[in-house]
C-alpha cells in the first residue's frame, strides 16, 4: 500500500532528515514510527502526502508514484490527524467532520450522513454532539472528531502525527483503546508517529524504531522488545522491555494449567474425592453448560462433607442428613464461590497480570467465549513470556519451545 524506495530528505543547510529510507507498509497494516525528537519520523510521514518533498527516491501509494500526482488531490484521499486537531472553530462538529466530503463534491446530504455515521463510530452520539462547536468539547472529544474527519471520505491511507499527545494519560489510554477498536472495524493502512515506545508497542502491527534519519529496526512489537537489533534499540525500548513485552504477548491455550473441575450439582462427596485424588487445594466450578461459575476450596468441600457425614450417623437426624445430601445442602452449589478474575483467550499477559493484582488472585480463569479453557497462574504467565521470547529468537512457534526449567503451577 505504501512503499518507500531509497528516499532521502536533505535540506539546503546540509541537514539530512531522512537518509536512504526503504520500507513497505501492507494494506490494512498499522505501522508506528517511534524515536526521539528530530530523528526523521514526522518528516517521513509528511512526505507521504507531499507536505514535504523528498530530495531523492520514490514513494508509492497503491502502486502510484506520488511525485506524479497532484498534491491537493493526493491529500484529499489520505486521512491526516495531528496532535493539535486543527478543527475549524466557526464550524459545528458535524460540519467539521464533513469537510473533506464537501471538498470532494459530495452532495450535502450524503456528506452529512457520512459525518454522522463516523461520529457515532468514534463514540460521539451525533444527536448530542453534531451541533456543538469545538470549544464546547473536551480535548479527548476533539481528538475523536479529528479522527472522524480524517475517515469521512473513506481514505485508504491514514497518517497520524502524535494524535493523542496533548491529552492526559487517562484520556490517552482510552483514546488508544477506542482507536484499536475502530481500526479493527475499518482496517485502514496507517502510519502513526509517536515518541512513546509504550504507545508504539500497544498500537502497532509493526514498529519502525528510528535513529538519526534511519530506521534501526522494523519488526513486530514482540520482536523489537524481545530481540532488539542493536544496543541503540535496546537502550531506546528500555531496560524494562521484558515487562513491556507482556502487553504484546497473548494468552494461548498451551499456556494454561488444567485444574480439577467439578460441577454445580455434583455431591460434595464427589468434589471432596476429586480434590483429594489430585492433591489440590481448590477446584474450578462449572455449570451444566460447562460455563465458568466459580471455584470451591478443598476445606469447604471437606468440612461440608464431614458435617453431612456426622448428621447421617445420628438416627433420625441421619435420615434428615441423607435427604440434605440429595438437595442443595449436599452439592457444590451452596459452597461454590464466585470467580471474578477471568479473561478471554488471546488477551495480553499484561492484562492477566493486572487482573491477578486487581482481584488479589493466585490464578485467573481463561475462557473461549463462555467455554472454560483452563487457568493461568503466575508461574504459567512467566513461562508464556519466556516461550514468546525464545520463539522469536529461534524463529519457531511458541508451542515448539522447550524450556529448560518449568515453573511450578
Secondary structure, DSSP 8 states (H G I E B T S, - for coil): -EEEEEEEEE-TTS-EEEEEEEEEE-TT-EEEEE-STTSSHHHHHHHHTTSS--SEEEEEETTEEGGGS-HHHHHHTEEEEETT----TTSBHHHHHTHHHHHTT--HHHHHHHHHHHHHHTT--HHHHTT-BGGGS-HHHHHHHHHHHHHTT--SEEEEESTTTTS-HHHHHHHHHHHHHHHHHH--EEEEEES-HHHHHHH-SEEEEESSSSEEEEE-HHHHHHS-SSHHHHHHH-TTHHHHHGGG-B--GGG-B---EEETTSBHHHHHHHHHHHT-SEEEEE-TTSBEEEEEEHHHHHHHHHHHHHHHTSHHHHHHHHHHHHSGGGBSGGG-EE---EEETT-BHHHHHHHHHHTT-SEEEEEETTEEEEEEEHHHHHHHHHHHHHHHHHTS-GGG---SS----
